[in-house]
Amino acid sequence: MRALLLSCAVILYASVAAAEVPKNVHQRGEFQNCRLKFEREHVGHVAFMGGSITEMNGYRPLVTEFLKQRFPETKFTFTDAGISSTCSTTGAFRLSHDVLSKGPVDLFFLEFAVNDDQDAAHAARECHRGMEGILRQIFEHNPDADVVITYFVNEGMLAKLQDGKQPLSIAAHEQVAEHYAVTTSHHAQEVAEQITSGKLTWKDYGGVHPAPRGNQIAAKLIKDLLSECWKSALASDATSVKREMPELLDQKSYVHGKFLPADAVELQSGWKREVPDWKNIPGSSRARFTKEQLFVATQPESKLQFEFTGTAVGAYVLAGPDAGQLEVRIDGGDPVTVNLYHRFSKGLHYPRTVVFAADLTPGEHSVEVSVAATHDEQSNGTAARVLHFVVN
């Protein structure tokens, strides 16, 4: 009987402990690997990647401050890899440059659900390929990395959640997260429930870019999760848990996404490698890009070429009011027209990744890029401004 009571007590305790993790957090790890680095080695690399929700003064600094207070003796490196407007596709191609170049990541926070929905309007395939590309690269760089994906929310996504449906981007990202046993914070569901119950309004929440109250809700879900995982003393014999890498969900995911080196591009007629004279170019430009050297061409029939090995190729561009179209020929095939203009390009040189081809046969490929004489009906020019050509 005593053994049975003890057993029941253990089960009851486990149930209570588990309940302390917020119900809208899907916990798939104990976060002891990063804790080992923070507590024993007193160092840690914590990175945040996403769009403007990550770049802004929002949930990221709140989580950063929590970690500093929780581990006061730890020397942290915090990497803010949030770039407004960017989606998971861009994330997979820029991860190596913006995050991994700064060293292995011990704790990684990621959000792209909103931008995959409203900016990129991705289908499930693109959500899968971008998110899997990011996670796979993180884990191949450091198998001990711990990860939290947060699903933020816009008005359209909120309406779906209140109707009992999962937004496409969240459902797709969740499939990848489950496959890689990655913890997800369903902040969007939490917000939907609070608004439906009358505890919160969309105005108080702050909208797509959350106000302080909205960011506090996002940060609290993460802090409660980690506090629960770290509430007991670290065992003296604790060692890191090695991650077993599963099979790819999509064989063409951007798991080898990167920027093509600038010197691999052969400029021919009309293209220059330069810092644009932004003051004399119509349309606003974000400060983070104004000192960057770009591949620039404004006249039709401007040509360049390069070679790469892989399955996908494209360009990470700044597409403004005068954004044109490209004619891309791969391996000498028929040219494909690629429109650089985006619906947000009207007054802004908008950062986006356009994929020329995503399902090539693995191997070596040649790419010829020419500026087309045509352009989107909303554009007023034929300009191409490329931050990086991207390859997988």
Stockholm file with secondary structure:
# STOCKHOLM 1.0

chainA/1-392         MRALLLSCAVILYASVAAAEVPKNVHQRGEFQNCRLKFEREHVGHVAFMGGSITEMNGYRPLVTEFLKQRFPETKFTFTDAGISSTCSTTGAFRLSHDVLSKGPVDLFFLEFAVNDDQDAAHAARECHRGMEGILRQIFEHNPDADVVITYFVNEGMLAKLQDGKQPLSIAAHEQVAEHYAVTTSHHAQEVAEQITSGKLTWKDYGGVHPAPRGNQIAAKLIKDLLSECWKSALASDATSVKREMPELLDQKSYVHGKFLPADAVELQSGWKREVPDWKNIPGSSRARFTKEQLFVATQPESKLQFEFTGTAVGAYVLAGPDAGQLEVRIDGGDPVTVNLYHRFSKGLHYPRTVVFAADLTPGEHSVEVSVAATHDEQSNGTAARVLHFVVN
#=GR chainA/1-392 SS CHHHHHHHHHHHHHHHHHHTSCTTEECCCCCHHHHHIIIIICEEEEEEEESHHHHSSSHHHHHHHHHHHHSTTCEEEEEEEECTTCCHHHHHHHHHHHTGGGCCCSEEEECCHHIIIIISCCCHHHHHHHHHHHHHHHHHHCTTCEEEEECCCCHHHHHHHHTTCCCHHHHHHHHHHHHTTCEEECHHHHHHHHHHHTSCCHHHHTSSSCCHHHHHHHHHHHHHHHHHHTSSCCCTTCCCCCCCCCCCSSTTSSTTCEECCGGGEEECSSCEEECCCGGGSSSBCCGGGTTCCEEEECSTTCEEEEEEEESCEEEEEEECTTBCEEEEEETTCCCEEEECCCTTCSSBCEEEEEEEESCCCSEEEEEEEEECSCCCTTCSCCBEEEEEEEEC
#=GC SS_cons         CHHHHHHHHHHHHHHHHHHTSCTTEECCCCCHHHHHIIIIICEEEEEEEESHHHHSSSHHHHHHHHHHHHSTTCEEEEEEEECTTCCHHHHHHHHHHHTGGGCCCSEEEECCHHIIIIISCCCHHHHHHHHHHHHHHHHHHCTTCEEEEECCCCHHHHHHHHTTCCCHHHHHHHHHHHHTTCEEECHHHHHHHHHHHTSCCHHHHTSSSCCHHHHHHHHHHHHHHHHHHTSSCCCTTCCCCCCCCCCCSSTTSSTTCEECCGGGEEECSSCEEECCCGGGSSSBCCGGGTTCCEEEECSTTCEEEEEEEESCEEEEEEECTTBCEEEEEETTCCCEEEECCCTTCSSBCEEEEEEEESCCCSEEEEEEEEECSCCCTTCSCCBEEEEEEEEC
//
